[in-house]
Amino acid sequence: MAPRSATVRRMAVREQSDLGAPTGLAVAAHGLARRYGEGDTAVDALRGIDLEVREGELVAVMGPSGSGKSTLMHILAGLDRPTAGTVAIAGIDITTLSDAKLTHLRRDHIGFVFQFFNLLPMLDAEENVVLPLSIAGEKPDRGWLDSLLAQMGLAERRRHRPAELSGGQQQRVAIARALVTKPTILFADEPTGNLDSKTGGEILQLVRASTDAYGQTTVMVTHEARAASIADRILFLEDGLIVQELRDASQADVLAVMSELH
């Protein structure tokens, strides 16, 4: 169960948004466009994207450099605003929220994992994991925290500081930190990009396991076929558009599609 205070906040956001029953969609985007600059120098990073991610689904986003995949993730996560179109998280239209309300929504509904771990060096592993709750003035559910640390392979490392942990262990801490609030959706931006092949494979197994064990909805941006192949569904972007979609694809399937994109 989610901590009661977090549950109350989420209910309050839904009530303030005058929403009805949950839709079964963790995130939905319609007509997303993002233009940077003006006139002859304008760049259209996204050119009209529609997508839906259902609760408990793991979706990978792939595409060549400059295809718009990072822009798409940033807009879905409320880190950037679209030039046109809408994004809804747990049924809440985030494109109409004020900056203050958007900050609260991200805290309650969104978890982030990045290529770089972004851990605070003066805090031990457990303190880094519970940091989002500490900032919100909440106490962790000890049973959930212990279970999460065990799932991440950190039960024996909880008192170690980042400098005492390997890169893979630091990324495990970052994933646990993203999951500790039980977010509606987890966004992972190249989560294995700073790791060696073996450690990266272990992290991918954890991402897949969090989806299966907790029903954690996840959207992962990656350029690696191996990473994408763990997803339930893969979206391929090119020139700001979704040009192909695969379900339950192998690495070979992914590489075949990527070879056709420019």
N, C-alpha and C positions, 0 to 999 in steps of 0.2 A: 504494500500500500504506500502511496505517496505521503510525505509528511502533511499533516492536516493543514498547516498554514499555507503550503504551496497549493494544495487543492482548493482552499478557500479563495486564494488569489486568482486562480484560473477560472473558477466559477464567476468571480466578480468581473473579470475581463469579458467573459461571454455575456453576462447580463448587461454590462455597459454597452456592448456592441449590439444588443437587442437581437440575439441569435436564438435559434431554436435548438433542436436536438443535434448532436454530433453527426457529421456527414459521413464518417468513415474514411475521410481523406485527411491525411496529415498536412499536406500542402497542395494547393491548386493555383495554377497561374494561367492567365488568359490574355492573349494579345500583347505579350511582353515585348517592348522595344526599348533600346537604350542607345541614345546618340550622344557622342562626346564632341564638343566643339560646334562651330557654326559655319555656314557657307561652304566654300570650296574645300575647307580643311576638315569638315565634319566627318566623323567616323561612326558608322552604325555597327555597334558591337552585337546587338540583338535586333532582329528584324521581324518580330511577330511570332512569339513562341507560346504554344499552349501545352501544358502538361499537368498531370495529376499523379501524386504519389500516395498510395493507400497506406493506412496504418499497418505497421509491421512489415513493410516492404523495404528491401535494400536495392537502391537504384544507383548505378554508376553512370557518370557523365564523362564522355570521351570526345576527343576531337583534336585536330592539328593546332599548333600554336596560333593564337589569334582567332580561333573559331568562336570564342565567346563563352567558353565553359566556366571560367572563373567569374566573369561578369554575371552569368546566370546564377551561380551559387551565391554571390554577394547580394544579389537582388532578392533571391528567395529567402535569404537569411536576414533581410532587413538591414544589411550593412551599406546598401546603396539603394537609390530609388529609381524606378524606371521612368523613361521619358513618356511612355504610354503603357497601358495595360494594368492589370491588377494581380496581386498575390494575396492569397488567404492561407493562414496557418491555423489549423484546428477550427476552421470556419470563420476566423477573424480576418477581415480585410486590413492588412498591415499598411497598404499604400495610403490609407486615409488617416493613419494615426499620427499624433504629434510626436516629436522627438522623445518627450518624456514617457509617453505611453508605449512607444516602440521599445524604449530601453527596458521597461517593465516586462513587456511581452517576451523580449529576447531572454531575459533572466528566467522567466517562468517556463518557457516553451522550447527553447533552443539550446543545444549543446554544440560546441565546436571542438574539432581536432584539426591541428594544422601540421604542416611538414616539420616545423620547428616546435619544440615542446612547450616553450614559454612557461617554464616552472620558476617559482621564486626560490632562489638559492638558499635563503636563510630558513626556509620551512622544510620540514621533513615530508616524506611521501604522503602520509595521512593528512597532514596539515594542508598540503597542496591540493589533495583530492577534495577536502571539505571546504576549500576557500570560497566557492560560490555561495554555499550556505552561510558561512561566516559573514560574508559581505551583506547578505540579506538579513542578518540577525537571527538565523535559525540554527537549531541544534540538529545534528544528523541522527537519523534512526540507526542505532548501533547495530541492530541485526542486519539491516540492509547494507550498511557500510562494511561490516565484516564479510558478508556474502560477496559483495562487489570486489573487495580487495582479494579475496580468495579466488574469485573467477578470473581476475587479472594476474594471478600469480604473484601478488604483492604482500601476502599475509606475513611473510618473514622479512619484508623490506619496509614495513610501514614507518619505522623510525629512522630510516636512512635519508640523508639529504641528497639532492640531485647529483652533487659531485661524487657521491658514493655509489651511484647507480650507472649501469650501462645505458647506451642510447635506447635499446629496446625496452629496458625497464622504465626509463623516463617517459617513453611514449605510452607505456601501459598506465603510468600515473596520469598522463594527460587524458587518456581515454576514460579512466575511472572518474576523473574530475568532470568530464563532459557528461557522464552518465549519472552522477550522484544525485542530481536534482530530478531524475526521471523525466527528461525533456520529451515533448511531443515529437521532436525530430532532431536528429544528430546530423550535422554537416561536417564532412571530413574532406579536407583539401590536401591531396597528395600525402596521405598519412604515412606512407612508406618511403617517401622520396628522400629522406635523410638517413636511411638505414641500409645495411647490407642485405643481400638476397635472403639469407637464412632468417635473419631477424625480421625482415619485412614480411616473410611468409608467416611467421608466428603472429605478427600483428594483424595480418589479414584474417587469420583464423579467429582471433579475438573479436574482430569486427563482425565476422559472420556469426560467431557464437552469441554475441550480444543481441543480434537480431533474432536468433532462434530461441535463446533462453528467456529473453525479456520482452520479445515482441517489439524491439526498438527500431523504429523507422529511421532509416539512414539514407542520406544522399552523399555520394562520394565522388569527388572529381579526381580523376587519375589519368595518367598517360600510359600506364602499364597494363598490358593485356592480362597478365596474371591476376592483378588486382581486380580488374573489371569482371573477370570470369567467376568471381565469388558472388556476384550480384544476381538478384532475381531478374533484373531487367537492366539493359544498357541502352542509353540514349547517345547517339552520335551527332555532334554538332559540326557544321561547316558554314562559314560565312554568316554566323548569327542565326542559323536555322537548324532545327532538328531534321536531319535528312534520313536517318534510319534508326530502327529500334530492334534489339535482339532480346530474347528471353532465354534464360538457362543456357547461355552460350559457353563454348569451350574457348581456350586461349587461341586455338587455330581459327575459330569463327571470328573472334575479335580482330585478329591480325589480318584476316582476309578483308574485312570491312575497312580497317584503317588504311590498308594499301591502296584502296580505291579513292580515298579522300585526299584533297590537295592541302 
